[in-house]
């Protein structure tokens, strides 16, 4: 395996966070008013506690935090980013992946474009985590995964595929997709930026958030951040934390600012560690200390690993 699962899990979430945080100038903004991933954090917390997808628990957590998605321009992107924990948790099985992504979407409005965008991003992330992502076949496979649909997402993804085959540059892609702020165009640009610079996370997200081209001078910060957050998640899943610039990671740790509703960036990393532990089926001995006592002596704590969901907390 090229990268460990924990590296790819963290890469997905850290990549999305950086994609949202990068300004068009290439500098990291630590205070983003959009908070695309706040609801994703609640989803991770629910999966950790429940060990499964519990829609009632997701809804209850959102209500407790008074998180209600109003009809704003960023609602569709927030929904897609909110489903990232489900894509990570069920990435090994395409059937369960599709079923659970569709289940969690029932929490919000039933928008076909949001549905297709969620399935496309989730499927690409699943292929990256299972190391089955082939840049030459990703888009045809994704279109097949979407199935029959009336939305423009398959058509736009096919346009991306053709642009990549022709070796088209960023300016041409932006001219194709940035004229209107439609979710399907945002998804298309994210796939273009991801696949055109597959092995370079830094360049990928910088291109995704770049909007100085004269043909797209009317692009808004929302459009830039929306493309950046999806592109960052895709590239982070593929390249893992090892592909994310060290100076960016150090900067985030040094500032340790609040992230996606959490009190600090470090808390976000700790939450991801716990998330991977639950997904993997790791037996957490620290939660069962009584079992470590034998004839009055403490047995040294050990970490036990197994295939996903084989070993569970008792």
ABEGO torsion letter per residue (X at the ends): XABBAAAAAAAAAAAAAAAAABBAAGBBBABBAAGAAAAAAAAAAAAAAAGBBBAAAAAAAAAAAGBBBBBBAAAAAAAAAAAAAAAAAAAABAAAAAAAAAAAAAABBBBAAAAAAAAAAAAAAAAAAAGABBAAAAAAAAAAAAEBBABAAAAAAAAAAAAAAAGBBAAAAAAAAAABBBAAAAAAAAAAAAAABAABAAAAAAAAABAABAAAAABBAAAAAAAAAAAAAAAAAAAEAAABBAAAAAAAAAAGBBBGGBABAAAAAAAAAAAAAAAAGBBBAAABAAAABBGGBBBBBBBBBBBBGABBBX
